[in-house]
Amino acid sequence: MLGQRKLHTADIVTNMSAPNETPYATLTRFCKIMCPKPRLPKQPVYGINDWYVVYGNNSFNSIKEQTTVMSGLVSDTNNRPFSVIDDGWQQPDDFSIVNDKFKDMHKMADEIKSHGMRPGLWTRPLIARKDDSASLLAPKIPGRGQTGELILDPTLPETIERVKHNISLYKQWGYHMVKHDYSSYDIFGKWGMQMTDGLTAQGWKYHDQSKTNAEIINNLYNAIRQSAGDMYIIGCNTMSHLSAGVFELNRTGDDTSGKEWARTKKMGVNTLGFRLPHHNTFYAADGDCVGLTKDVPWDKNRQWLQLLAESGAPLFISAELDILDADKKAAIKKAFADAAKVQPTGEPLDWLTEQWPAKWKLNNREVTFNWD
């Protein structure tokens, strides 16, 4: 309900391919036209994330152990890697309070730094507390799953202030990067793959009906950005075009896996192949983790590790420490060394015909992978 105001919705830009330019290069150049001022990390981003090892069953000691072992495989001290703590550190419904498994998140950040890594933290900005007033909550969306979760109304100033407080708190604790998740799902009540004939259920609305969906999302993203200061921000389950120029990194797809290769192939290899034109044009395009576990064949993970490490895009590894033999440690050490340096963005050469691109141009050489 715009009332009397006029809404500037879009600027139309066009692009034509140059002589002998590949479609991929044309698309990448077009992304630069669409986003003339991306906000990018000062150096390539790489490191570890604990999610695909423990899936939330983490603790101060598990993060300490992961960081200790994996930091021993880092060779580039001019670009330190990140150790990202995923879901599991917080009270179930309050992302400003640490739970008993961690006790002190400032101390956790200092512990990570003592091993030569940079601390990162996962959060879900729109989750509500069980004791929140009903007036702060988003209207229930028909058909939405996970009905036990309470979601804050993103159009309320009180919600935005809470988001700002939490992001500022993580900076005070000493974290260098924050990964915020679930906001698109929490706002619309659907995952992207469910948005077949509409973004959300009919009749849905928020408290402030004078703002469009994009304005509501932009207001949330800008609040996160302003509160973060010089911390890097990874958007996860965020709107790509609204993240461009705002967040340093953005997850390009759904979760990969530490349990099944088929999911990593679908959500990692496929998504990286078709979203790399966004890398360093919109943001650093995060293809998600290498779930390095006994449940995923090493011959597949070795290739996924190599592709991420040599693509120029961010590399994050979730590794089961007890399976790290000499071969895997050597591969991780090389991958970290590659990912730490600036490289040309990888280009899939068969992306117009293959759902999971197998032929790639990486560092000016052609590499063929076997994903089957």
C-alpha positions in Angstrom: 0.0 0.0 0.0 2.2 2.8 -1.3 -0.2 5.6 -0.6 1.0 8.8 -2.3 4.6 7.8 -2.7 6.2 6.6 -5.9 8.4 3.5 -5.9 11.5 3.3 -8.0 11.5 -0.4 -8.8 14.4 -1.0 -11.2 16.9 0.3 -13.7 17.0 -1.6 -16.9 20.5 -2.4 -18.2 21.5 -4.4 -21.3 24.6 -6.2 -22.5 25.8 -7.7 -25.8 28.6 -10.3 -26.1 31.9 -9.2 -27.6 33.5 -11.0 -30.5 35.0 -14.3 -29.4 33.7 -13.9 -25.9 32.3 -17.0 -24.2 28.7 -16.9 -22.9 30.2 -17.3 -19.4 32.4 -14.3 -19.8 29.5 -12.3 -21.2 27.3 -13.3 -18.2 30.1 -12.3 -15.8 30.5 -9.0 -17.4 26.8 -8.4 -17.3 26.8 -9.0 -13.6 29.4 -6.3 -13.2 27.1 -3.9 -15.1 24.2 -4.8 -12.8 26.3 -4.3 -9.6 28.9 -1.6 -10.2 29.9 -1.4 -6.5 30.2 -4.9 -4.9 31.4 -5.1 -1.3 34.1 -7.7 -1.4 36.5 -9.3 1.2 39.9 -7.7 1.3 41.5 -11.1 0.8 40.1 -14.5 -0.4 38.1 -16.2 2.3 38.7 -19.8 3.4 38.7 -22.0 6.5 36.6 -24.4 8.4 32.9 -24.8 9.5 31.8 -27.4 12.0 28.2 -28.0 10.7 28.7 -31.0 8.5 30.7 -32.9 11.1 28.4 -32.5 14.2 25.2 -30.9 12.8 24.8 -28.6 15.8 26.1 -31.0 18.5 29.1 -28.8 19.1 30.8 -27.3 22.1 33.7 -25.1 23.2 36.0 -28.2 23.3 34.8 -29.5 19.9 35.5 -26.1 18.2 38.9 -25.9 20.0 39.8 -29.3 18.8 38.7 -28.7 15.2 40.6 -25.3 15.1 43.7 -26.8 16.7 44.1 -29.6 14.2 43.0 -27.8 11.0 45.2 -24.7 11.8 48.2 -27.1 11.6 47.5 -27.5 7.9 47.6 -23.8 7.1 50.7 -22.4 5.4 49.7 -18.9 4.4 50.1 -16.6 7.4 49.5 -13.5 5.4 45.9 -14.5 4.9 44.6 -16.2 8.0 41.6 -18.7 7.6 38.3 -18.6 9.4 37.0 -21.0 12.0 33.2 -20.6 11.7 31.0 -21.8 14.6 27.7 -22.9 13.2 24.3 -23.5 14.9 24.5 -25.0 18.4 26.3 -22.3 20.5 23.2 -20.3 21.6 20.2 -20.7 23.8 17.4 -22.4 21.6 15.5 -19.2 21.1 17.9 -16.4 21.9 20.9 -15.6 19.8 22.3 -13.1 22.3 22.8 -15.7 25.1 25.4 -18.5 25.0 24.5 -22.0 26.2 26.3 -24.1 28.8 28.3 -26.1 26.1 30.2 -22.9 25.3 29.7 -20.7 28.4 31.7 -17.7 27.1 31.8 -16.7 23.4 34.4 -14.0 23.9 36.7 -16.6 25.3 35.8 -18.9 22.4 36.8 -16.2 19.9 40.1 -15.6 21.7 40.8 -19.4 21.7 40.3 -19.5 17.9 42.6 -16.5 17.5 45.3 -18.2 19.6 45.6 -20.9 16.9 46.0 -18.4 14.1 42.5 -18.5 12.8 39.8 -15.8 12.6 36.6 -16.5 14.5 33.2 -16.6 12.7 29.7 -17.2 14.1 26.3 -18.4 12.7 23.1 -16.7 13.7 19.4 -16.6 12.8 18.3 -13.0 13.1 14.5 -13.3 13.0 13.9 -16.1 15.5 11.7 -15.0 18.4 12.0 -15.8 22.1 9.3 -18.0 23.6 8.4 -15.2 26.1 8.1 -12.5 23.4 4.9 -10.5 23.3 2.5 -11.7 20.5 2.6 -8.1 19.2 6.2 -8.7 18.1 5.5 -11.8 16.2 5.0 -12.3 12.5 1.6 -13.5 11.5 1.3 -17.3 11.1 1.7 -18.3 7.5 -0.7 -21.0 6.4 1.0 -24.2 5.3 4.3 -23.4 6.9 6.2 -26.2 8.6 8.2 -26.0 11.9 5.2 -24.5 13.6 6.9 -24.6 17.0 9.2 -21.7 15.9 8.2 -18.2 16.6 9.3 -15.6 14.1 9.7 -11.8 14.6 7.9 -9.4 12.4 10.7 -7.8 10.3 8.6 -4.5 9.7 8.6 -3.6 13.4 11.3 -1.2 14.7 11.7 -3.4 17.8 12.7 -6.4 15.6 15.3 -4.3 13.7 16.8 -3.0 17.0 17.1 -6.6 18.3 18.9 -7.6 15.1 21.3 -4.7 15.4 21.9 -5.5 19.1 22.8 -9.1 18.4 25.1 -8.3 15.4 26.9 -5.6 17.5 27.2 -8.1 20.3 29.1 -10.6 18.1 31.5 -7.8 17.2 32.0 -7.0 20.8 32.8 -10.7 21.5 35.6 -10.5 19.0 34.2 -12.2 15.9 35.5 -11.3 12.5 32.7 -12.8 10.4 28.9 -13.5 10.9 26.9 -15.9 8.9 23.2 -15.0 9.1 20.7 -17.6 8.0 17.0 -18.4 7.4 15.8 -14.9 6.8 14.1 -15.6 3.4 12.3 -18.7 4.9 11.4 -16.8 8.0 9.9 -13.8 6.0 8.0 -15.8 3.4 7.4 -19.1 5.1 8.7 -21.1 2.1 12.0 -22.4 0.8 12.9 -21.2 -2.7 12.1 -24.6 -4.3 8.6 -24.3 -2.9 7.9 -20.9 -4.5 6.4 -22.4 -7.6 3.4 -20.2 -8.2 4.0 -17.5 -5.6 6.4 -16.3 -2.9 4.1 -17.1 0.0 0.6 -18.0 1.1 -2.4 -15.9 0.0 -3.5 -13.3 2.5 -0.1 -13.0 4.2 0.9 -9.5 5.4 3.1 -7.9 8.1 2.4 -5.1 10.5 3.7 -2.4 8.2 1.8 -2.8 4.9 3.3 0.4 3.3 6.6 -1.4 2.4 7.2 -3.8 -0.4 8.8 -7.2 0.2 12.1 -5.9 -1.2 12.0 -2.8 1.0 11.4 -5.0 4.1 14.3 -7.2 3.2 16.6 -4.3 2.3 15.8 -2.7 5.7 16.8 -5.9 7.5 20.0 -6.4 5.4 21.0 -2.8 5.9 20.5 -3.1 9.7 22.8 -6.2 9.7 25.3 -4.4 7.5 25.5 -1.2 9.6 25.8 -3.1 12.9 28.5 -5.4 11.6 31.0 -2.6 11.0 34.1 -4.1 9.6 33.0 -7.7 10.3 32.5 -9.8 7.2 28.9 -10.9 6.6 27.9 -14.1 4.9 24.3 -14.1 3.7 22.7 -17.6 3.7 19.1 -18.2 2.5 19.2 -14.6 1.4 17.9 -12.9 -1.8 20.9 -12.7 -4.1 20.2 -9.4 -5.9 19.4 -7.7 -2.7 22.6 -9.0 -1.1 24.8 -7.7 -3.9 26.8 -4.7 -2.7 25.7 -5.2 0.9 27.3 -8.5 2.1 30.9 -9.6 1.4 29.9 -13.2 0.9 26.7 -15.0 -0.1 25.8 -18.7 -0.1 24.9 -19.6 -3.6 22.7 -22.6 -2.9 21.2 -25.0 -0.4 23.2 -27.1 2.0 25.9 -29.6 0.8 26.4 -32.6 3.0 28.6 -34.6 5.2 26.3 -37.6 4.9 25.6 -38.1 1.2 27.5 -37.3 -2.0 24.4 -36.9 -4.1 23.4 -33.8 -2.1 26.8 -32.2 -2.4 26.8 -32.9 -6.1 23.3 -31.3 -6.5 23.7 -28.3 -4.1 27.4 -27.7 -4.5 28.8 -28.7 -7.9 25.7 -27.7 -9.8 25.2 -24.4 -7.9 28.8 -23.4 -8.1 28.9 -24.1 -11.9 25.9 -21.8 -12.6 26.5 -19.1 -10.0 30.2 -18.3 -10.3 29.5 -15.3 -12.6 28.3 -13.7 -9.3 31.7 -14.2 -7.7 33.5 -10.9 -7.2 30.8 -9.2 -9.2 28.0 -9.3 -6.6 29.9 -10.7 -3.7 32.3 -13.6 -2.9 30.1 -16.6 -4.0 30.2 -19.3 -1.3 29.5 -22.7 -2.8 29.3 -24.2 0.7 31.4 -26.7 2.5 33.3 -29.9 1.8 31.7 -32.3 4.2 34.9 -34.4 4.7 33.5 -37.4 6.6 33.6 -41.2 6.4 30.1 -41.2 4.9 31.1 -39.4 1.7 33.6 -41.1 -0.7 37.0 -39.5 -0.6 37.5 -39.8 -4.3 34.5 -37.5 -4.8 35.3 -35.1 -1.9 38.9 -34.8 -3.2 37.5 -33.4 -6.4 35.0 -31.1 -4.8 37.8 -29.9 -2.5 40.0 -29.2 -5.5 37.3 -27.4 -7.5 36.5 -25.1 -4.6 40.1 -24.4 -3.8 41.1 -23.6 -7.4 37.9 -21.8 -8.4 38.8 -18.5 -6.7 35.6 -18.7 -4.6 35.5 -19.2 -0.8 36.5 -22.6 0.6 35.1 -24.0 3.8 35.8 -27.5 5.1 33.9 -29.6 7.7 36.3 -32.5 8.6 36.0 -35.5 10.8 39.4 -35.4 12.5 39.7 -39.1 13.1 39.7 -39.9 9.3 42.4 -37.4 8.4 45.2 -39.6 7.2 48.4 -38.3 5.5 46.7 -38.3 2.1 43.8 -36.2 3.2 45.9 -33.8 5.3 48.2 -33.2 2.3 45.2 -32.4 0.1 43.7 -30.0 2.7 47.1 -28.3 3.1 47.3 -27.7 -0.7 43.7 -26.6 -0.9 44.2 -24.1 1.9 47.3 -22.8 0.2 45.4 -22.4 -3.1 42.3 -20.9 -1.5 44.4 -18.3 0.4 45.7 -16.6 -2.7 44.0 -14.5 -5.4 43.1 -16.7 -8.5 41.2 -16.2 -11.7 37.5 -17.2 -11.2 37.0 -20.8 -12.5 34.9 -21.3 -15.6 32.8 -24.4 -16.4 33.3 -25.3 -20.0 30.4 -27.6 -20.5 27.8 -25.7 -18.4 25.4 -25.3 -21.4 25.0 -29.0 -21.8 25.8 -30.6 -18.4 23.8 -30.3 -15.2 26.9 -30.9 -13.2 29.8 -29.3 -15.1 32.7 -31.7 -15.4 35.1 -29.7 -17.6 36.6 -26.6 -16.0 39.1 -23.9 -16.7 41.0 -23.4 -13.5 44.1 -21.2 -13.3 44.4 -21.2 -17.2 44.4 -25.0 -17.5 41.6 -27.4 -18.3 40.6 -29.9 -15.6 38.1 -32.7 -16.0 36.2 -34.1 -13.0 34.2 -37.2 -12.6 31.1 -36.5 -10.4 29.3 -39.8 -11.0 
